[in-house]
């Protein structure tokens, strides 16, 4: 999901991430934060999927 351009936080309900994005937190570093919730770390390594308790976004680990 790494990108130079900022994306709007909480704009999608499902994000695909890679191991390069770990440790995973929502909102991610490449998201704008002005309209988002506090940063929360999400455990994704064991199950390959995690859901943010604040915004409900689902993150899926692709590798």
mmJSON file of the N, C-alpha and C atoms, coordinates in Angstrom:
{"data_MODEL":{"atom_site":{
"group_PDB":["ATOM","ATOM","ATOM","ATOM","ATOM","ATOM","ATOM","ATOM","ATOM","ATOM","ATOM","ATOM","ATOM","ATOM","ATOM","ATOM","ATOM","ATOM","ATOM","ATOM","ATOM","ATOM","ATOM","ATOM","ATOM","ATOM","ATOM","ATOM","ATOM","ATOM","ATOM","ATOM","ATOM","ATOM","ATOM","ATOM","ATOM","ATOM","ATOM","ATOM","ATOM","ATOM","ATOM","ATOM","ATOM","ATOM","ATOM","ATOM","ATOM","ATOM","ATOM","ATOM","ATOM","ATOM","ATOM","ATOM","ATOM","ATOM","ATOM","ATOM","ATOM","ATOM","ATOM","ATOM","ATOM","ATOM","ATOM","ATOM","ATOM","ATOM","ATOM","ATOM","ATOM","ATOM","ATOM","ATOM","ATOM","ATOM","ATOM","ATOM","ATOM","ATOM","ATOM","ATOM","ATOM","ATOM","ATOM","ATOM","ATOM","ATOM","ATOM","ATOM","ATOM","ATOM","ATOM","ATOM","ATOM","ATOM","ATOM","ATOM","ATOM","ATOM","ATOM","ATOM","ATOM","ATOM","ATOM","ATOM","ATOM","ATOM","ATOM","ATOM","ATOM","ATOM","ATOM","ATOM","ATOM","ATOM","ATOM","ATOM","ATOM","ATOM","ATOM","ATOM","ATOM","ATOM","ATOM","ATOM","ATOM","ATOM","ATOM","ATOM","ATOM","ATOM","ATOM","ATOM","ATOM","ATOM","ATOM","ATOM","ATOM","ATOM","ATOM","ATOM","ATOM","ATOM","ATOM","ATOM","ATOM","ATOM","ATOM","ATOM","ATOM","ATOM","ATOM","ATOM","ATOM","ATOM","ATOM","ATOM","ATOM","ATOM","ATOM","ATOM","ATOM","ATOM","ATOM","ATOM","ATOM","ATOM","ATOM","ATOM","ATOM","ATOM","ATOM","ATOM","ATOM","ATOM","ATOM","ATOM","ATOM","ATOM","ATOM","ATOM","ATOM","ATOM","ATOM","ATOM","ATOM"],
"id":[1,2,3,4,5,6,7,8,9,10,11,12,13,14,15,16,17,18,19,20,21,22,23,24,25,26,27,28,29,30,31,32,33,34,35,36,37,38,39,40,41,42,43,44,45,46,47,48,49,50,51,52,53,54,55,56,57,58,59,60,61,62,63,64,65,66,67,68,69,70,71,72,73,74,75,76,77,78,79,80,81,82,83,84,85,86,87,88,89,90,91,92,93,94,95,96,97,98,99,100,101,102,103,104,105,106,107,108,109,110,111,112,113,114,115,116,117,118,119,120,121,122,123,124,125,126,127,128,129,130,131,132,133,134,135,136,137,138,139,140,141,142,143,144,145,146,147,148,149,150,151,152,153,154,155,156,157,158,159,160,161,162,163,164,165,166,167,168,169,170,171,172,173,174,175,176,177,178,179,180,181,182,183,184,185,186,187,188,189],
"type_symbol":["N","C","C","N","C","C","N","C","C","N","C","C","N","C","C","N","C","C","N","C","C","N","C","C","N","C","C","N","C","C","N","C","C","N","C","C","N","C","C","N","C","C","N","C","C","N","C","C","N","C","C","N","C","C","N","C","C","N","C","C","N","C","C","N","C","C","N","C","C","N","C","C","N","C","C","N","C","C","N","C","C","N","C","C","N","C","C","N","C","C","N","C","C","N","C","C","N","C","C","N","C","C","N","C","C","N","C","C","N","C","C","N","C","C","N","C","C","N","C","C","N","C","C","N","C","C","N","C","C","N","C","C","N","C","C","N","C","C","N","C","C","N","C","C","N","C","C","N","C","C","N","C","C","N","C","C","N","C","C","N","C","C","N","C","C","N","C","C","N","C","C","N","C","C","N","C","C","N","C","C","N","C","C","N","C","C","N","C","C"],
"label_atom_id":["N","CA","C","N","CA","C","N","CA","C","N","CA","C","N","CA","C","N","CA","C","N","CA","C","N","CA","C","N","CA","C","N","CA","C","N","CA","C","N","CA","C","N","CA","C","N","CA","C","N","CA","C","N","CA","C","N","CA","C","N","CA","C","N","CA","C","N","CA","C","N","CA","C","N","CA","C","N","CA","C","N","CA","C","N","CA","C","N","CA","C","N","CA","C","N","CA","C","N","CA","C","N","CA","C","N","CA","C","N","CA","C","N","CA","C","N","CA","C","N","CA","C","N","CA","C","N","CA","C","N","CA","C","N","CA","C","N","CA","C","N","CA","C","N","CA","C","N","CA","C","N","CA","C","N","CA","C","N","CA","C","N","CA","C","N","CA","C","N","CA","C","N","CA","C","N","CA","C","N","CA","C","N","CA","C","N","CA","C","N","CA","C","N","CA","C","N","CA","C","N","CA","C","N","CA","C","N","CA","C","N","CA","C","N","CA","C","N","CA","C"],
"label_alt_id":[null,null,null,null,null,null,null,null,null,null,null,null,null,null,null,null,null,null,null,null,null,null,null,null,null,null,null,null,null,null,null,null,null,null,null,null,null,null,null,null,null,null,null,null,null,null,null,null,null,null,null,null,null,null,null,null,null,null,null,null,null,null,null,null,null,null,null,null,null,null,null,null,null,null,null,null,null,null,null,null,null,null,null,null,null,null,null,null,null,null,null,null,null,null,null,null,null,null,null,null,null,null,null,null,null,null,null,null,null,null,null,null,null,null,null,null,null,null,null,null,null,null,null,null,null,null,null,null,null,null,null,null,null,null,null,null,null,null,null,null,null,null,null,null,null,null,null,null,null,null,null,null,null,null,null,null,null,null,null,null,null,null,null,null,null,null,null,null,null,null,null,null,null,null,null,null,null,null,null,null,null,null,null,null,null,null,null,null,null],
"label_comp_id":["UNK","UNK","UNK","UNK","UNK","UNK","UNK","UNK","UNK","UNK","UNK","UNK","UNK","UNK","UNK","UNK","UNK","UNK","UNK","UNK","UNK","UNK","UNK","UNK","UNK","UNK","UNK","UNK","UNK","UNK","UNK","UNK","UNK","UNK","UNK","UNK","UNK","UNK","UNK","UNK","UNK","UNK","UNK","UNK","UNK","UNK","UNK","UNK","UNK","UNK","UNK","UNK","UNK","UNK","UNK","UNK","UNK","UNK","UNK","UNK","UNK","UNK","UNK","UNK","UNK","UNK","UNK","UNK","UNK","UNK","UNK","UNK","UNK","UNK","UNK","UNK","UNK","UNK","UNK","UNK","UNK","UNK","UNK","UNK","UNK","UNK","UNK","UNK","UNK","UNK","UNK","UNK","UNK","UNK","UNK","UNK","UNK","UNK","UNK","UNK","UNK","UNK","UNK","UNK","UNK","UNK","UNK","UNK","UNK","UNK","UNK","UNK","UNK","UNK","UNK","UNK","UNK","UNK","UNK","UNK","UNK","UNK","UNK","UNK","UNK","UNK","UNK","UNK","UNK","UNK","UNK","UNK","UNK","UNK","UNK","UNK","UNK","UNK","UNK","UNK","UNK","UNK","UNK","UNK","UNK","UNK","UNK","UNK","UNK","UNK","UNK","UNK","UNK","UNK","UNK","UNK","UNK","UNK","UNK","UNK","UNK","UNK","UNK","UNK","UNK","UNK","UNK","UNK","UNK","UNK","UNK","UNK","UNK","UNK","UNK","UNK","UNK","UNK","UNK","UNK","UNK","UNK","UNK","UNK","UNK","UNK","UNK","UNK","UNK"],
"label_asym_id":["A","A","A","A","A","A","A","A","A","A","A","A","A","A","A","A","A","A","A","A","A","A","A","A","A","A","A","A","A","A","A","A","A","A","A","A","A","A","A","A","A","A","A","A","A","A","A","A","A","A","A","A","A","A","A","A","A","A","A","A","A","A","A","A","A","A","A","A","A","A","A","A","A","A","A","A","A","A","A","A","A","A","A","A","A","A","A","A","A","A","A","A","A","A","A","A","A","A","A","A","A","A","A","A","A","A","A","A","A","A","A","A","A","A","A","A","A","A","A","A","A","A","A","A","A","A","A","A","A","A","A","A","A","A","A","A","A","A","A","A","A","A","A","A","A","A","A","A","A","A","A","A","A","A","A","A","A","A","A","A","A","A","A","A","A","A","A","A","A","A","A","A","A","A","A","A","A","A","A","A","A","A","A","A","A","A","A","A","A"],
"label_entity_id":["1","1","1","1","1","1","1","1","1","1","1","1","1","1","1","1","1","1","1","1","1","1","1","1","1","1","1","1","1","1","1","1","1","1","1","1","1","1","1","1","1","1","1","1","1","1","1","1","1","1","1","1","1","1","1","1","1","1","1","1","1","1","1","1","1","1","1","1","1","1","1","1","1","1","1","1","1","1","1","1","1","1","1","1","1","1","1","1","1","1","1","1","1","1","1","1","1","1","1","1","1","1","1","1","1","1","1","1","1","1","1","1","1","1","1","1","1","1","1","1","1","1","1","1","1","1","1","1","1","1","1","1","1","1","1","1","1","1","1","1","1","1","1","1","1","1","1","1","1","1","1","1","1","1","1","1","1","1","1","1","1","1","1","1","1","1","1","1","1","1","1","1","1","1","1","1","1","1","1","1","1","1","1","1","1","1","1","1","1"],
"label_seq_id":[1,1,1,2,2,2,3,3,3,4,4,4,5,5,5,6,6,6,7,7,7,8,8,8,9,9,9,10,10,10,11,11,11,12,12,12,13,13,13,14,14,14,15,15,15,16,16,16,17,17,17,18,18,18,19,19,19,20,20,20,21,21,21,22,22,22,23,23,23,24,24,24,25,25,25,26,26,26,27,27,27,28,28,28,29,29,29,30,30,30,31,31,31,32,32,32,33,33,33,34,34,34,35,35,35,36,36,36,37,37,37,38,38,38,39,39,39,40,40,40,41,41,41,42,42,42,43,43,43,44,44,44,45,45,45,46,46,46,47,47,47,48,48,48,49,49,49,50,50,50,51,51,51,52,52,52,53,53,53,54,54,54,55,55,55,56,56,56,57,57,57,58,58,58,59,59,59,60,60,60,61,61,61,62,62,62,63,63,63],
"pdbx_PDB_ins_code":[null,null,null,null,null,null,null,null,null,null,null,null,null,null,null,null,null,null,null,null,null,null,null,null,null,null,null,null,null,null,null,null,null,null,null,null,null,null,null,null,null,null,null,null,null,null,null,null,null,null,null,null,null,null,null,null,null,null,null,null,null,null,null,null,null,null,null,null,null,null,null,null,null,null,null,null,null,null,null,null,null,null,null,null,null,null,null,null,null,null,null,null,null,null,null,null,null,null,null,null,null,null,null,null,null,null,null,null,null,null,null,null,null,null,null,null,null,null,null,null,null,null,null,null,null,null,null,null,null,null,null,null,null,null,null,null,null,null,null,null,null,null,null,null,null,null,null,null,null,null,null,null,null,null,null,null,null,null,null,null,null,null,null,null,null,null,null,null,null,null,null,null,null,null,null,null,null,null,null,null,null,null,null,null,null,null,null,null,null],
"Cartn_x":[0.818,0.0,0.867,2.135,3.03,2.848,2.732,2.583,3.086,3.549,4.053,2.92,1.815,0.685,-0.199,-0.632,-1.514,-2.893,-3.496,-4.867,-5.744,-7.005,-7.918,-8.129,-8.002,-8.227,-9.69,-9.951,-11.309,-12.134,-11.485,-12.2,-12.685,-12.019,-12.396,-12.69,-13.368,-13.661,-12.728,-11.915,-11.016,-9.7,-8.604,-7.278,-6.425,-5.614,-4.654,-3.298,-2.604,-1.308,-0.279,0.996,2.08,2.902,3.83,4.693,5.531,5.753,6.497,5.712,4.397,3.552,3.487,4.131,4.083,5.091,4.855,3.636,2.46,1.33,0.158,-0.56,-0.925,-1.74,-2.723,-3.818,-4.863,-5.062,-5.043,-4.755,-3.278,-3.011,-1.639,-0.897,0.418,1.256,0.914,0.418,0.13,-1.304,-1.977,-3.344,-3.345,-4.214,-4.361,-4.988,-4.57,-4.994,-5.935,-6.17,-6.943,-8.373,-8.933,-10.324,-10.449,-9.421,-9.39,-9.459,-9.325,-9.35,-7.929,-7.756,-6.409,-5.776,-4.456,-3.737,-3.905,-4.227,-4.354,-3.579,-2.782,-2.024,-2.899,-2.814,-3.665,-2.834,-3.131,-2.407,-2.926,-2.109,-2.543,-1.7,-0.545,0.408,-0.154,-0.878,-1.34,-2.484,-3.479,-4.68,-4.67,-3.812,-3.766,-4.844,-5.617,-6.678,-6.913,-7.23,-7.512,-8.543,-9.35,-10.385,-10.136,-10.193,-9.984,-11.205,-10.988,-12.108,-12.737,-12.038,-12.571,-13.444,-12.88,-13.589,-14.152,-13.772,-14.297,-13.597,-12.539,-11.797,-11.159,-11.201,-10.611,-9.309,-8.255,-6.945,-6.634,-6.16,-5.825,-4.343,-3.617,-2.189,-2.038,-1.359,-1.297,-0.142,0.832,1.945,2.394],
"Cartn_y":[-1.179,0.0,1.25,1.107,2.256,3.145,4.408,5.389,6.735,7.561,8.878,9.849,9.697,10.6,10.175,11.14,10.853,10.464,9.476,9.099,9.479,9.675,10.071,8.913,9.185,8.17,7.79,6.546,6.022,6.146,6.259,6.417,5.082,4.013,2.685,1.806,0.731,-0.2,-1.401,-1.543,-2.686,-2.228,-2.569,-2.216,-3.471,-3.593,-4.679,-4.106,-4.781,-4.312,-5.421,-5.057,-6.03,-6.015,-6.929,-6.994,-5.727,-5.004,-3.742,-2.69,-2.87,-1.926,-2.229,-3.31,-3.694,-2.901,-2.61,-2.931,-2.103,-2.759,-2.133,-1.257,-0.077,0.801,1.55,1.937,2.688,3.994,5.117,5.294,5.044,4.682,4.396,5.694,5.596,6.785,7.536,6.832,7.493,8.005,8.126,8.653,10.037,10.885,12.19,11.981,12.754,12.506,13.558,14.617,15.724,15.333,14.339,13.967,12.516,12.024,10.617,10.423,9.189,8.82,8.664,8.456,8.229,6.982,6.973,5.832,4.62,3.485,2.229,1.165,0.374,-0.704,-1.943,-2.616,-3.762,-5.029,-6.084,-7.353,-8.108,-8.185,-8.819,-10.042,-10.188,-11.23,-12.643,-12.939,-14.309,-14.745,-13.912,-14.288,-13.791,-12.809,-12.276,-11.255,-10.9,-9.916,-9.246,-7.954,-7.214,-6.136,-5.811,-4.793,-3.684,-2.446,-1.3,-1.114,-1.029,-0.852,0.538,1.51,2.87,3.061,2.757,3.074,1.854,0.665,-0.554,-0.983,-0.292,-0.683,-2.05,-2.873,-4.208,-4.179,-4.703,-4.779,-6.24,-6.546,-7.905,-7.943,-8.882,-9.031,-9.863,-9.319,-10.007,-10.981,-10.947,-11.896,-12.398],
"Cartn_z":[0.0,0.0,0.0,0.024,0.079,-1.137,-0.884,-1.96,-1.462,-2.367,-1.993,-1.717,-2.423,-2.291,-1.121,-0.332,0.802,0.296,0.969,0.656,1.834,1.573,2.638,3.608,4.895,5.917,5.953,6.247,6.396,5.115,3.964,2.699,2.15,2.51,2.039,3.24,2.996,4.076,4.064,3.006,2.909,2.27,2.91,2.424,2.361,1.322,1.211,1.584,2.501,2.973,2.801,2.856,2.748,4.03,4.122,5.317,5.478,4.397,4.472,5.262,5.395,6.126,7.621,8.064,9.479,10.291,11.54,12.275,11.75,11.606,11.021,12.035,11.59,12.432,11.553,12.145,11.456,12.21,11.532,10.123,9.821,8.566,8.146,7.87,7.733,7.522,6.244,5.228,3.954,3.878,5.019,5.061,5.698,5.215,5.845,7.221,8.18,9.554,10.118,9.414,9.989,10.335,9.661,9.91,10.374,11.032,11.395,12.902,13.314,14.727,15.259,16.564,17.109,16.495,16.407,15.856,16.765,16.162,16.892,16.121,16.843,16.217,16.114,14.952,14.677,14.5,15.255,15.109,13.882,12.853,11.612,11.266,11.893,11.51,11.654,12.687,12.938,12.029,11.872,11.113,9.671,9.364,8.01,7.723,8.744,8.583,9.925,9.89,11.12,10.821,11.823,11.679,12.688,12.223,13.092,13.995,15.306,16.221,16.154,15.585,15.481,14.239,13.076,11.825,11.112,11.554,10.95,9.677,9.278,8.079,8.294,7.262,7.317,6.534,7.133,6.506,6.255,5.041,4.641,4.255,4.837,4.554,3.289,2.269,0.976,0.86,1.738,1.632,2.968],
"occupancy":[1.0,1.0,1.0,1.0,1.0,1.0,1.0,1.0,1.0,1.0,1.0,1.0,1.0,1.0,1.0,1.0,1.0,1.0,1.0,1.0,1.0,1.0,1.0,1.0,1.0,1.0,1.0,1.0,1.0,1.0,1.0,1.0,1.0,1.0,1.0,1.0,1.0,1.0,1.0,1.0,1.0,1.0,1.0,1.0,1.0,1.0,1.0,1.0,1.0,1.0,1.0,1.0,1.0,1.0,1.0,1.0,1.0,1.0,1.0,1.0,1.0,1.0,1.0,1.0,1.0,1.0,1.0,1.0,1.0,1.0,1.0,1.0,1.0,1.0,1.0,1.0,1.0,1.0,1.0,1.0,1.0,1.0,1.0,1.0,1.0,1.0,1.0,1.0,1.0,1.0,1.0,1.0,1.0,1.0,1.0,1.0,1.0,1.0,1.0,1.0,1.0,1.0,1.0,1.0,1.0,1.0,1.0,1.0,1.0,1.0,1.0,1.0,1.0,1.0,1.0,1.0,1.0,1.0,1.0,1.0,1.0,1.0,1.0,1.0,1.0,1.0,1.0,1.0,1.0,1.0,1.0,1.0,1.0,1.0,1.0,1.0,1.0,1.0,1.0,1.0,1.0,1.0,1.0,1.0,1.0,1.0,1.0,1.0,1.0,1.0,1.0,1.0,1.0,1.0,1.0,1.0,1.0,1.0,1.0,1.0,1.0,1.0,1.0,1.0,1.0,1.0,1.0,1.0,1.0,1.0,1.0,1.0,1.0,1.0,1.0,1.0,1.0,1.0,1.0,1.0,1.0,1.0,1.0,1.0,1.0,1.0,1.0,1.0,1.0],
"B_iso_or_equiv":[0.0,0.0,0.0,0.0,0.0,0.0,0.0,0.0,0.0,0.0,0.0,0.0,0.0,0.0,0.0,0.0,0.0,0.0,0.0,0.0,0.0,0.0,0.0,0.0,0.0,0.0,0.0,0.0,0.0,0.0,0.0,0.0,0.0,0.0,0.0,0.0,0.0,0.0,0.0,0.0,0.0,0.0,0.0,0.0,0.0,0.0,0.0,0.0,0.0,0.0,0.0,0.0,0.0,0.0,0.0,0.0,0.0,0.0,0.0,0.0,0.0,0.0,0.0,0.0,0.0,0.0,0.0,0.0,0.0,0.0,0.0,0.0,0.0,0.0,0.0,0.0,0.0,0.0,0.0,0.0,0.0,0.0,0.0,0.0,0.0,0.0,0.0,0.0,0.0,0.0,0.0,0.0,0.0,0.0,0.0,0.0,0.0,0.0,0.0,0.0,0.0,0.0,0.0,0.0,0.0,0.0,0.0,0.0,0.0,0.0,0.0,0.0,0.0,0.0,0.0,0.0,0.0,0.0,0.0,0.0,0.0,0.0,0.0,0.0,0.0,0.0,0.0,0.0,0.0,0.0,0.0,0.0,0.0,0.0,0.0,0.0,0.0,0.0,0.0,0.0,0.0,0.0,0.0,0.0,0.0,0.0,0.0,0.0,0.0,0.0,0.0,0.0,0.0,0.0,0.0,0.0,0.0,0.0,0.0,0.0,0.0,0.0,0.0,0.0,0.0,0.0,0.0,0.0,0.0,0.0,0.0,0.0,0.0,0.0,0.0,0.0,0.0,0.0,0.0,0.0,0.0,0.0,0.0,0.0,0.0,0.0,0.0,0.0,0.0],
"pdbx_formal_charge":[null,null,null,null,null,null,null,null,null,null,null,null,null,null,null,null,null,null,null,null,null,null,null,null,null,null,null,null,null,null,null,null,null,null,null,null,null,null,null,null,null,null,null,null,null,null,null,null,null,null,null,null,null,null,null,null,null,null,null,null,null,null,null,null,null,null,null,null,null,null,null,null,null,null,null,null,null,null,null,null,null,null,null,null,null,null,null,null,null,null,null,null,null,null,null,null,null,null,null,null,null,null,null,null,null,null,null,null,null,null,null,null,null,null,null,null,null,null,null,null,null,null,null,null,null,null,null,null,null,null,null,null,null,null,null,null,null,null,null,null,null,null,null,null,null,null,null,null,null,null,null,null,null,null,null,null,null,null,null,null,null,null,null,null,null,null,null,null,null,null,null,null,null,null,null,null,null,null,null,null,null,null,null,null,null,null,null,null,null],
"auth_seq_id":[1,1,1,2,2,2,3,3,3,4,4,4,5,5,5,6,6,6,7,7,7,8,8,8,9,9,9,10,10,10,11,11,11,12,12,12,13,13,13,14,14,14,15,15,15,16,16,16,17,17,17,18,18,18,19,19,19,20,20,20,21,21,21,22,22,22,23,23,23,24,24,24,25,25,25,26,26,26,27,27,27,28,28,28,29,29,29,30,30,30,31,31,31,32,32,32,33,33,33,34,34,34,35,35,35,36,36,36,37,37,37,38,38,38,39,39,39,40,40,40,41,41,41,42,42,42,43,43,43,44,44,44,45,45,45,46,46,46,47,47,47,48,48,48,49,49,49,50,50,50,51,51,51,52,52,52,53,53,53,54,54,54,55,55,55,56,56,56,57,57,57,58,58,58,59,59,59,60,60,60,61,61,61,62,62,62,63,63,63],
"auth_comp_id":["UNK","UNK","UNK","UNK","UNK","UNK","UNK","UNK","UNK","UNK","UNK","UNK","UNK","UNK","UNK","UNK","UNK","UNK","UNK","UNK","UNK","UNK","UNK","UNK","UNK","UNK","UNK","UNK","UNK","UNK","UNK","UNK","UNK","UNK","UNK","UNK","UNK","UNK","UNK","UNK","UNK","UNK","UNK","UNK","UNK","UNK","UNK","UNK","UNK","UNK","UNK","UNK","UNK","UNK","UNK","UNK","UNK","UNK","UNK","UNK","UNK","UNK","UNK","UNK","UNK","UNK","UNK","UNK","UNK","UNK","UNK","UNK","UNK","UNK","UNK","UNK","UNK","UNK","UNK","UNK","UNK","UNK","UNK","UNK","UNK","UNK","UNK","UNK","UNK","UNK","UNK","UNK","UNK","UNK","UNK","UNK","UNK","UNK","UNK","UNK","UNK","UNK","UNK","UNK","UNK","UNK","UNK","UNK","UNK","UNK","UNK","UNK","UNK","UNK","UNK","UNK","UNK","UNK","UNK","UNK","UNK","UNK","UNK","UNK","UNK","UNK","UNK","UNK","UNK","UNK","UNK","UNK","UNK","UNK","UNK","UNK","UNK","UNK","UNK","UNK","UNK","UNK","UNK","UNK","UNK","UNK","UNK","UNK","UNK","UNK","UNK","UNK","UNK","UNK","UNK","UNK","UNK","UNK","UNK","UNK","UNK","UNK","UNK","UNK","UNK","UNK","UNK","UNK","UNK","UNK","UNK","UNK","UNK","UNK","UNK","UNK","UNK","UNK","UNK","UNK","UNK","UNK","UNK","UNK","UNK","UNK","UNK","UNK","UNK"],
"auth_asym_id":["A","A","A","A","A","A","A","A","A","A","A","A","A","A","A","A","A","A","A","A","A","A","A","A","A","A","A","A","A","A","A","A","A","A","A","A","A","A","A","A","A","A","A","A","A","A","A","A","A","A","A","A","A","A","A","A","A","A","A","A","A","A","A","A","A","A","A","A","A","A","A","A","A","A","A","A","A","A","A","A","A","A","A","A","A","A","A","A","A","A","A","A","A","A","A","A","A","A","A","A","A","A","A","A","A","A","A","A","A","A","A","A","A","A","A","A","A","A","A","A","A","A","A","A","A","A","A","A","A","A","A","A","A","A","A","A","A","A","A","A","A","A","A","A","A","A","A","A","A","A","A","A","A","A","A","A","A","A","A","A","A","A","A","A","A","A","A","A","A","A","A","A","A","A","A","A","A","A","A","A","A","A","A","A","A","A","A","A","A"],
"auth_atom_id":["N","CA","C","N","CA","C","N","CA","C","N","CA","C","N","CA","C","N","CA","C","N","CA","C","N","CA","C","N","CA","C","N","CA","C","N","CA","C","N","CA","C","N","CA","C","N","CA","C","N","CA","C","N","CA","C","N","CA","C","N","CA","C","N","CA","C","N","CA","C","N","CA","C","N","CA","C","N","CA","C","N","CA","C","N","CA","C","N","CA","C","N","CA","C","N","CA","C","N","CA","C","N","CA","C","N","CA","C","N","CA","C","N","CA","C","N","CA","C","N","CA","C","N","CA","C","N","CA","C","N","CA","C","N","CA","C","N","CA","C","N","CA","C","N","CA","C","N","CA","C","N","CA","C","N","CA","C","N","CA","C","N","CA","C","N","CA","C","N","CA","C","N","CA","C","N","CA","C","N","CA","C","N","CA","C","N","CA","C","N","CA","C","N","CA","C","N","CA","C","N","CA","C","N","CA","C","N","CA","C","N","CA","C","N","CA","C","N","CA","C"],
"pdbx_PDB_model_num":[1,1,1,1,1,1,1,1,1,1,1,1,1,1,1,1,1,1,1,1,1,1,1,1,1,1,1,1,1,1,1,1,1,1,1,1,1,1,1,1,1,1,1,1,1,1,1,1,1,1,1,1,1,1,1,1,1,1,1,1,1,1,1,1,1,1,1,1,1,1,1,1,1,1,1,1,1,1,1,1,1,1,1,1,1,1,1,1,1,1,1,1,1,1,1,1,1,1,1,1,1,1,1,1,1,1,1,1,1,1,1,1,1,1,1,1,1,1,1,1,1,1,1,1,1,1,1,1,1,1,1,1,1,1,1,1,1,1,1,1,1,1,1,1,1,1,1,1,1,1,1,1,1,1,1,1,1,1,1,1,1,1,1,1,1,1,1,1,1,1,1,1,1,1,1,1,1,1,1,1,1,1,1,1,1,1,1,1,1]
}}}
